[in-house]
Amino acid sequence: MGIPAFRLPARSLWLPLAVLACAVCLVLPSAAPAGAGASPGTLLVKPRAGAGARAFDRTLASLGAKQVGRVPDLDVRIVRVAPAERGSALRGLRAADSVAYAEPDGRTPPAEVVPNDARWVNQWSQPLTRTDRAWGRTVGSPTVKVAILDSGVDPSQPDLTGNLLPGYDFYNGDADPSDDYGHGTQVAGVAAGRSGNGIGIAGYCGRCSILPVKITGSDGYATWSAMASGIAWATDRGARVINVSFAGTSGSATVAGAIAYAHEHGAVVTVSAGNYGSSSPTYPASYPGALAVAATTREDALESYSDYGSWVQVAAPGCNWGTGRTSSSSLFGNFCGTSSAAPAAAGIAALAFSYDPSATGAQVEAVLESGAAPVGGFVRYGRADAWGALAALGASDPAATAPRGEGAPTIVDSQAGPLTEAPRPGELLWTSGGGWSGAAAIGLAFQWQRCDSAGAGCAPISGAVWRTYTPGESDIGQTLRTLVTATNSLGSASAVSAPTGVLGGSGATPPPEEETSTPEEAPSEEPSTSEPVVATTTFSGSITSRHPSKSFSLAVGQGESDATLTFGKSPSLTVTLLAPDGTTVATVSGSSGVQLVRSLSAGTYTYVVSGTVKKGSASFLLEVSYSAP
């Protein structure tokens, strides 16, 4: 890699879309923000132990270098030189007796309880990892902080706001870690989207706290200095879990040192293995102290795009429901890639810390590995399993009971977000199933009811027995509510939602107060096929000269499919849509934001993202909205 030896024990470095934690990484008042506008003339330099400050300063001055910032906990200096002098300055610094190492500041591209959340019915990854069973013992604790080192987090996302802590932006050097790219908000939702609030999704650790740490610009690329600073800062602020959804083919000693720092202070650092489809180690996932995470399918096979090998400790589902920015086309959608698998493992680690607050980082890593479900030999230990991890910490199943209500059902809009106004005729509505706990397996039955304008005198609507309902003209002047009945082998129980606003009226009914716990076992029913349900899936990846294309398969129902490709570091990329028989349906090329819209028959299609990248990599997000099969 061309990186000089580094004496601190490194554990993990970052991959496309990585997460770093940093202790007290705030730059001195006179210094430039870590990573802000990182240029070809920005270097990371560590003074040699025992070297005097004057000797180090003389070395910098002799090479025309100026210190503009630092990563305090690692004693690494951020140094600027003229871009044309970078090569000679690096050679001079590496030869100097006062310098331990010097490197360029590189840029890396982005990689059994029934919870009361509207999109829970679509989430297969938590039941597969037995996270719903683990929720019978803990749904997370706000004292457990999960640091998301990424492009920031949207503070207005309704399924994250209850869990967000104040964070920091190490790319721009300010206290506003808002997301201007979209990747970080998705990652945060996978790890710790708020559970039990009746809207959206249930993250793996739905009551844990999210510590947002922004380390990228608006193009999704992070700098090593911002990443290292963020890792140390999050560590010093008590983050028990640090997620870095980035992967690259070269690394940084400074980032390796930051991961070592976090690991030595008891944090678990989950890192994406990468989307290169290779067994070659990536960074920072392969550094000591990092928990590398590959991506698997719902059949526990390796995803075709995922990196793998003995250097990867565990796998996790590669497609999870995440949270979109409020400015995006969908508040909630399927998010795929090793950038999604890593926060799944992070959420499971956070559940383990929530169940046993006295556990050390090493102990949590050990139970994640020992409790993993066996899969093929493409990773060292297996696929992460939440119940397996908690059982290894001593957890046992709670006593079996008939269903117990843990939260009332909630009526939400077609995106599973909160209703902001009274519904209108023709508007597709969803209902959550309510929160339930009890013996497995719990099945849910739905009945929509029509009530008068005061929410009283409710009567069942004939045939409205699914999670979705589209009001008609006959509902004008009325309100709606849902009755949900939960049943298991030991009995049944029912709960009703609050009524909506009056159809044709104004004002919205606020969602019910959240409960502090969630229940057990996933429902088996699906939304009515008579109602068109629009789904959104987001794929992330990178194009390089060695890997000029990435393919993603997607099962769709009959209807319109709308794909949007956003990317950085390339003037143009191409999206190709292949039919189930492999023939080309359409191909479009263009700058970031290119769209491909087609009406499709039901089936499994393949989207191919391709392009020419002469140097480095071009990271991308492919968001597809389509009729659910």
C-alpha positions in Angstrom: 0.0 0.0 0.0 3.0 2.3 0.3 2.1 3.2 3.9 5.0 3.2 6.3 4.9 1.1 9.5 2.7 2.4 12.2 3.4 1.5 15.7 -0.1 1.8 17.2 -2.1 -1.5 16.9 -4.4 -0.8 14.0 -7.6 -2.7 13.6 -9.6 -1.3 10.8 -9.5 1.3 8.1 -12.3 2.6 5.9 -14.0 1.4 2.7 -16.4 3.1 0.4 -18.7 4.8 2.8 -16.9 4.1 6.1 -17.5 5.3 9.6 -14.8 6.6 11.9 -14.8 7.5 15.5 -12.5 10.1 16.9 -11.8 11.4 20.4 -11.6 15.2 20.8 -11.0 15.6 17.2 -12.2 19.2 17.1 -9.7 21.3 15.2 -7.9 24.1 17.0 -9.6 27.5 16.4 -6.8 28.6 14.0 -6.9 25.3 12.1 -8.8 24.3 9.0 -11.6 21.8 9.5 -10.5 18.2 9.2 -11.0 17.2 5.6 -12.6 20.4 4.4 -11.8 20.9 0.8 -9.0 18.3 1.0 -6.6 19.1 -1.9 -3.7 17.2 -3.5 -1.5 19.3 -1.3 -2.9 18.0 2.0 -0.8 15.6 4.0 -1.2 13.7 7.3 2.1 13.7 9.4 2.8 12.1 12.8 5.8 13.4 14.8 8.1 10.8 16.0 7.9 10.0 19.7 10.5 12.0 21.6 11.1 14.4 18.8 11.0 18.0 20.0 8.4 20.4 18.8 11.0 22.8 17.4 12.7 20.1 15.4 9.4 19.0 13.9 8.5 22.6 13.1 11.9 23.2 11.4 11.3 20.0 9.3 8.0 21.4 8.1 9.4 24.9 7.4 12.4 23.4 5.4 9.9 21.7 3.1 7.6 24.6 2.6 4.9 22.8 4.6 2.3 24.5 6.9 0.3 22.9 9.7 -3.4 23.7 9.3 -5.0 21.3 11.7 -4.6 18.1 13.8 -6.2 14.9 15.0 -5.4 15.4 18.7 -5.9 11.9 20.2 -3.6 10.4 17.5 -1.1 13.4 17.5 -1.4 13.5 13.7 -0.9 16.9 12.0 -2.8 18.0 9.0 -0.3 19.8 6.7 -0.6 21.7 3.5 2.0 22.1 0.7 1.9 23.3 -2.8 0.3 20.5 -4.9 3.2 20.5 -7.3 5.6 19.9 -4.3 3.6 17.1 -2.7 5.9 14.3 -3.9 9.1 15.9 -2.8 7.6 17.0 0.5 6.5 13.4 1.3 9.9 12.1 0.5 11.5 14.7 2.8 9.1 14.1 5.6 9.5 10.4 5.5 13.3 10.8 5.6 13.2 13.2 8.5 14.3 12.0 12.0 11.4 14.0 13.6 8.7 12.3 11.6 7.1 8.8 12.4 5.2 8.7 9.1 3.7 10.9 6.4 0.9 10.1 3.9 -1.5 11.9 1.6 -4.9 12.9 3.0 -6.8 10.7 0.5 -10.5 10.6 -0.4 -12.7 7.5 -0.2 -16.1 6.9 -1.8 -19.2 5.7 0.0 -20.1 0.9 0.6 -39.6 -12.5 17.9 -41.4 -9.3 18.5 -43.9 -7.6 16.3 -42.9 -3.9 16.3 -45.5 -1.2 15.8 -44.0 0.1 12.6 -45.9 0.4 9.3 -43.3 -1.2 7.0 -42.4 -4.0 9.4 -44.4 -6.4 7.2 -41.8 -5.8 4.4 -38.7 -6.3 6.6 -37.3 -9.8 6.2 -33.8 -9.2 7.5 -34.7 -8.8 11.2 -36.6 -12.1 11.4 -33.8 -13.9 9.5 -31.3 -12.6 12.1 -33.7 -13.4 14.9 -33.6 -9.8 15.9 -37.4 -9.9 16.5 -36.7 -12.7 19.1 -34.0 -10.6 20.7 -36.4 -7.7 21.0 -38.3 -9.9 23.6 -35.3 -9.0 25.9 -34.3 -5.6 24.7 -35.3 -3.2 22.0 -32.2 -1.0 22.8 -31.3 1.6 25.3 -30.8 5.3 24.7 -27.7 5.1 26.8 -26.1 3.1 24.0 -24.7 5.4 21.4 -24.2 4.3 17.8 -22.0 6.6 15.9 -22.8 6.8 12.2 -19.7 8.1 10.3 -21.0 9.0 6.9 -22.5 11.7 4.8 -24.4 13.0 7.8 -28.0 12.4 9.0 -31.2 14.3 8.0 -32.4 15.8 11.3 -36.0 16.1 10.0 -36.4 12.4 9.1 -39.5 11.5 11.3 -38.2 7.9 12.1 -34.9 9.1 13.4 -35.6 12.3 15.3 -36.4 10.6 18.5 -33.0 8.9 18.6 -30.7 11.7 17.3 -28.0 13.2 19.5 -26.0 16.4 18.6 -23.2 15.5 16.3 -20.4 17.1 14.3 -19.3 17.8 10.7 -15.6 17.0 10.3 -15.7 17.7 6.6 -16.8 21.3 6.8 -15.7 21.9 10.4 -19.0 22.9 12.1 -21.6 21.5 14.4 -24.2 20.8 11.7 -23.9 17.1 10.5 -26.9 17.4 8.1 -26.9 14.9 5.2 -26.4 16.5 1.7 -25.8 13.2 -0.1 -28.3 10.7 1.4 -26.2 7.6 2.2 -25.8 8.4 5.9 -29.5 8.8 6.6 -30.1 5.4 5.1 -27.4 3.8 7.2 -28.7 5.4 10.4 -32.2 4.0 9.7 -30.9 0.5 9.3 -28.9 0.6 12.5 -31.3 2.5 14.8 -34.5 3.7 13.0 -36.9 4.3 15.8 -39.2 1.3 16.6 -42.6 1.2 18.1 -43.7 4.7 16.9 -46.2 3.5 14.4 -44.5 4.9 11.3 -41.8 3.8 8.9 -39.5 1.0 9.8 -37.9 -0.7 12.8 -34.1 -0.4 13.0 -32.1 -3.2 14.5 -31.6 -1.2 17.8 -34.7 1.0 17.6 -34.3 2.7 21.0 -30.5 3.2 20.8 -29.1 6.7 20.3 -27.7 7.9 17.0 -24.5 10.0 17.1 -24.2 11.6 13.6 -20.6 12.3 12.4 -20.3 13.8 9.0 -17.1 12.9 7.2 -18.0 13.5 3.5 -18.8 16.3 1.1 -21.9 16.4 -1.0 -20.4 13.9 -3.5 -20.3 11.2 -0.8 -16.4 11.0 -0.6 -14.8 11.2 2.8 -11.3 12.3 3.6 -8.9 10.3 5.8 -8.4 13.2 8.2 -12.2 13.7 8.6 -12.7 9.9 9.1 -9.9 9.6 11.7 -11.0 12.7 13.5 -14.6 11.5 13.6 -13.7 8.0 15.0 -11.7 9.5 17.8 -14.3 12.2 18.6 -17.1 9.6 18.7 -15.0 7.3 21.0 -14.4 10.2 23.4 -18.1 10.9 23.5 -18.9 7.4 24.6 -20.0 5.7 21.4 -20.2 1.9 22.1 -20.6 1.1 18.4 -19.1 3.0 15.5 -20.2 2.2 11.9 -18.1 3.0 8.9 -19.8 2.1 5.6 -16.9 2.8 3.3 -14.4 0.5 1.6 -11.4 1.2 -0.5 -8.5 -0.7 -2.0 -5.8 1.4 -0.3 -5.6 2.6 3.2 -4.3 5.2 5.7 -2.1 4.7 8.7 -4.0 7.6 10.4 -7.3 5.9 10.0 -5.8 2.6 11.1 -4.6 4.4 14.3 -8.1 5.9 14.9 -9.7 2.4 14.7 -7.1 1.1 17.1 -7.8 4.0 19.4 -11.6 3.2 19.4 -11.0 -0.5 19.8 -8.6 0.0 22.8 -11.3 2.2 24.4 -14.0 -0.5 24.2 -15.9 0.5 21.0 -17.0 -2.0 18.4 -16.1 -0.7 14.9 -18.3 -2.2 12.2 -17.0 -1.7 8.6 -18.3 -2.6 5.2 -16.3 -5.3 3.5 -16.8 -3.6 0.1 -18.8 -4.0 -3.1 -16.0 -5.2 -5.3 -17.0 -8.9 -5.5 -13.4 -9.8 -4.6 -11.5 -11.8 -1.9 -8.8 -9.1 -1.8 -8.8 -7.2 1.5 -10.2 -3.7 1.6 -9.6 -0.8 3.9 -10.4 0.0 6.6 -12.3 -3.3 7.1 -9.2 -5.5 7.1 -7.3 -3.5 9.7 -6.9 -4.9 13.2 -9.7 -3.7 15.5 -12.3 -3.5 12.7 -15.3 -5.9 12.5 -15.5 -6.5 8.7 -19.0 -7.2 7.4 -20.0 -8.9 4.1 -23.5 -9.0 2.6 -25.8 -12.0 2.2 -29.1 -12.8 0.7 -32.3 -13.9 2.5 -31.1 -17.5 1.6 -27.8 -16.8 3.4 -25.8 -16.9 0.2 -23.1 -14.4 -0.5 -24.4 -11.4 -2.5 -22.7 -11.3 -5.9 -21.3 -7.8 -5.3 -19.9 -8.5 -1.8 -16.3 -8.8 -0.9 -15.4 -11.9 1.1 -12.6 -14.0 2.6 -11.1 -15.1 5.9 -10.3 -11.4 6.7 -14.1 -10.8 6.9 -15.4 -11.8 10.3 -19.2 -11.9 9.8 -21.9 -11.4 7.2 -25.3 -9.6 7.6 -28.3 -9.2 5.3 -27.3 -7.0 2.3 -30.7 -5.5 1.8 -32.4 -3.8 4.8 -35.1 -1.2 5.0 -33.6 2.3 5.6 -34.7 5.9 6.1 -34.5 8.4 3.2 -34.0 12.1 3.4 -37.2 14.1 3.6 -36.1 15.8 0.3 -35.9 12.4 -1.5 -38.6 10.6 -3.4 -39.3 8.2 -0.6 -39.0 8.4 3.2 -38.5 4.7 3.5 -37.0 2.1 1.1 -34.9 -1.0 0.7 -31.2 -0.1 1.0 -28.7 -2.7 -0.4 -25.0 -3.2 -0.4 -22.3 -3.9 2.2 -23.0 -0.3 3.3 -26.3 -1.7 4.5 -24.9 -4.9 6.0 -22.4 -3.1 8.2 -25.1 -1.0 10.1 -27.2 -4.2 10.5 -24.3 -5.8 12.4 -23.8 -2.5 14.2 -27.4 -2.5 15.4 -27.0 -6.1 16.7 -23.9 -5.1 18.6 -25.8 -2.2 20.1 -28.6 -4.6 21.2 -25.9 -6.7 23.0 -24.6 -3.6 24.8 -28.2 -2.7 25.7 -28.9 -6.1 27.1 -25.6 -6.2 29.1 -24.3 -2.7 29.7 -21.3 -4.1 31.6 -20.1 -6.0 28.6 -16.8 -4.9 27.1 -16.3 -4.3 23.4 -14.2 -7.4 23.2 -17.0 -9.5 24.8 -19.6 -8.1 22.4 -17.4 -8.9 19.4 -16.9 -12.4 20.7 -20.6 -13.1 21.1 -21.3 -11.7 17.6 -18.8 -14.2 16.3 -19.7 -17.2 18.5 -23.5 -16.6 18.1 -23.3 -16.2 14.3 -25.4 -18.5 12.1 -23.3 -20.9 10.0 -23.0 -20.0 6.3 -20.6 -20.9 3.5 -16.9 -20.4 4.1 -16.9 -17.0 2.5 -16.5 -15.3 6.0 -14.6 -16.5 9.1 -17.5 -17.0 11.6 -20.9 -16.8 9.9 -24.0 -14.5 9.5 -24.7 -12.2 12.4 -27.6 -13.4 14.6 -29.1 -11.1 17.3 -30.6 -13.8 19.4 -27.5 -15.9 19.1 -25.4 -13.0 20.5 -27.8 -12.3 23.4 -28.0 -16.0 24.2 -24.2 -16.1 24.4 -24.5 -13.3 27.0 -26.9 -15.4 29.0 -30.3 -14.3 27.7 -33.3 -16.7 27.8 -36.8 -16.5 26.2 -39.4 -14.8 28.3 -42.4 -16.8 29.6 -44.9 -17.7 26.9 -48.2 -15.7 27.0 -51.2 -14.8 24.9 -50.6 -11.6 22.9 -50.2 -8.5 25.0 -50.6 -5.0 23.4 -47.4 -2.8 23.4 -48.7 0.0 21.2 -51.8 1.0 19.3 -52.0 0.7 15.5 -51.3 3.9 13.5 -52.7 4.9 10.2 -49.9 6.4 7.9 -49.5 7.7 4.4 -48.5 5.6 1.4 -44.8 6.1 2.3 -45.4 4.9 5.9 -44.8 8.4 7.1 -47.1 10.3 9.5 -50.3 11.8 8.1 -49.8 15.6 7.9 -53.4 16.3 6.9 -56.8 14.6 6.7 -56.8 11.8 4.0 -58.4 12.4 0.6 -60.5 10.0 -1.6 -58.1 8.0 -3.8 -55.2 8.3 -1.4 -53.6 5.0 -0.5 -53.4 4.5 3.3 -51.4 2.0 5.4 -51.8 0.9 8.9 -49.2 -0.5 11.3 -50.1 -3.7 13.1 -49.7 -2.3 16.5 -47.1 -3.5 19.0 -47.5 -7.0 20.5 -45.5 -9.4 22.7 -46.3 -13.0 23.5 -45.6 -16.6 22.5 -44.6 -17.2 18.9 -46.1 -17.1 16.4 -48.3 -14.1 16.5 -50.6 -13.6 13.5 -52.4 -10.3 12.8 -55.8 -9.7 11.2 -56.9 -6.2 10.0 -60.3 -4.5 9.7 -60.8 -1.0 8.5 -63.7 0.9 10.1 -65.7 3.9 9.0 -66.7 6.3 11.9 -68.6 9.5 12.1 -66.9 13.0 12.1 -66.3 12.7 15.9 -64.6 9.3 15.6 -67.6 7.5 17.1 -70.2 5.1 15.8 -67.6 3.0 14.0 -68.6 0.1 11.7 -66.5 -2.3 9.6 -66.0 -1.6 6.0 -66.9 -4.6 3.9 -63.8 -6.2 2.3 -61.3 -3.8 3.9 -59.3 -6.5 5.7 -55.7 -5.7 4.6 -53.0 -3.4 5.7 -53.9 -0.9 3.0 -57.1 1.0 2.2 -58.0 3.6 -0.4 -60.9 5.9 0.7 -63.7 6.5 -1.8 -66.4 9.1 -2.2 -68.6 7.4 0.4 -65.9 8.1 3.0 -66.1 12.0 2.6 -67.3 13.6 5.8 -66.3 10.5 7.8 -63.2 9.4 9.8 -61.4 6.1 9.5 -59.7 3.8 12.0 -58.3 0.3 12.0 -59.0 -2.7 14.3 -56.1 -5.1 14.6 -56.5 -8.6 16.2 -53.4 -10.5 17.3 -53.6 -14.3 17.8 -51.3 -17.0 19.0 -51.8 -20.5 20.4 -52.5 -19.1 23.8 -55.2 -16.6 23.0 -55.9 -13.3 21.2 -56.2 -9.6 21.8 -57.3 -6.5 19.9 -56.4 -2.8 19.6 -57.7 0.1 17.6 -56.0 3.1 16.0 -56.9 6.7 16.7 -59.3 8.0 14.0 -58.1 10.0 11.1 -59.1 13.6 10.4 -62.4 14.0 8.6 -62.1 13.2 4.9 -62.6 16.4 3.0 -61.9 18.3 6.2 -58.6 19.8 7.4 -56.1 19.0 10.1 -54.2 15.9 10.9 -54.5 13.5 13.8 -51.2 13.3 15.7 -49.8 9.8 16.1 -50.3 8.1 19.5 -47.7 8.4 22.2 -44.9 5.9 21.7 -44.6 2.8 24.0 -41.3 2.0 25.6 -41.2 -1.6 24.5 -42.0 -3.7 21.4 -43.2 -7.3 21.0 -42.7 -10.6 19.4 -42.7 -12.6 16.1 -43.4 -11.3 12.6 -46.9 -11.4 10.9 -47.3 -13.6 7.9 -49.9 -11.6 6.0 -49.0 -9.4 3.0 -50.7 -6.2 1.7 -53.7 -6.8 -0.5 -52.7 -7.5 -4.1 -55.7 -5.5 -5.1 -54.0 -2.3 -4.0 -50.9 -1.1 -5.9 -48.1 -0.7 -3.5 -45.1 1.4 -4.6 -41.8 0.2 -3.2 -38.3 1.8 -3.3 -35.0 0.1 -3.3 -31.6 1.9 -3.1 -28.4 0.2 -4.3 -25.0 1.6 -3.6 -21.6 0.8 -5.1 -18.5 2.0 -6.9 -17.1 1.8 -10.4 -13.4 1.4 -10.9 -11.1 0.7 -13.9 -10.9 -2.9 -12.7 -14.6 -3.2 -12.0 -16.3 -1.0 -14.6 -19.8 -2.3 -14.0 -22.1 -3.4 -11.2 -25.3 -5.5 -11.5 -28.4 -5.6 -9.2 -31.4 -7.9 -9.5 -34.9 -6.7 -8.5 -38.2 -8.4 -8.5 -41.0 -6.0 -9.5 -44.8 -6.2 -10.0 -46.6 -4.9 -13.1 -46.4 -1.2 -13.5 -44.0 1.7 -13.9 -40.4 1.5 -12.7 -38.4 4.7 -12.2 -34.7 4.5 -11.6 -32.5 7.5 -10.7 -28.7 7.3 -10.6 -26.6 9.8 -8.7 -22.9 9.7 -8.5 -19.6 11.6 -8.1 -16.1 11.6 -9.5 -17.2 10.9 -13.1 -18.7 13.1 -15.8 -21.1 10.3 -17.0 -22.3 6.8 -16.1 -24.7 4.4 -17.8 -27.8 2.6 -16.5 -28.9 -0.5 -18.5 -32.1 -2.4 -17.7 -32.2 -6.1 -18.6 -35.4 -8.2 -18.9 -35.8 -11.5 -17.1 -34.5 -13.3 -20.2 -31.4 -11.2 -20.4 -32.4 -9.0 -23.3 -31.9 -5.2 -23.1 -35.0 -3.2 -22.2 -33.4 0.2 -22.3 -30.1 2.0 -21.8 -29.5 5.7 -20.7 -26.3 7.6 -20.1 -25.6 11.0 -18.6 -24.4 13.1 -15.7 -25.4 12.6 -12.1 -29.2 12.4 -11.8 -29.8 10.4 -15.0 -33.2 8.6 -15.0 -34.6 5.5 -16.6 -38.4 5.1 -16.6 -40.2 2.1 -18.1 -43.5 0.3 -17.8 -42.7 -3.3 -16.9 -44.5 -6.6 -16.6 -44.0 -8.6 -13.4 -40.7 -10.4 -13.1 -37.1 -10.2 -12.0 -35.1 -7.6 -13.8 -31.4 -6.6 -13.7 -30.1 -3.0 -13.5 -26.5 -2.6 -14.6 -24.5 0.5 -13.7 -21.4 1.0 -15.9 -18.8 3.6 -16.9 -15.2 4.4 -17.6 -13.1 5.5 -14.6 -9.5 6.2 -15.4 -8.3 6.8 -11.9 -9.8 6.1 -8.5 -13.4 5.1 -8.2 -16.9 6.6 -8.9 -19.4 5.9 -6.1 -23.1 5.9 -6.9 -26.6 5.5 -5.5 -29.2 3.8 -7.7 -32.7 4.4 -6.4 -35.5 2.5 -8.0 -39.3 3.0 -7.3 -41.5 0.3 -8.7 -44.8 -1.6 -8.1 -44.2 -4.2 -5.4 -44.6 -7.8 -6.6 
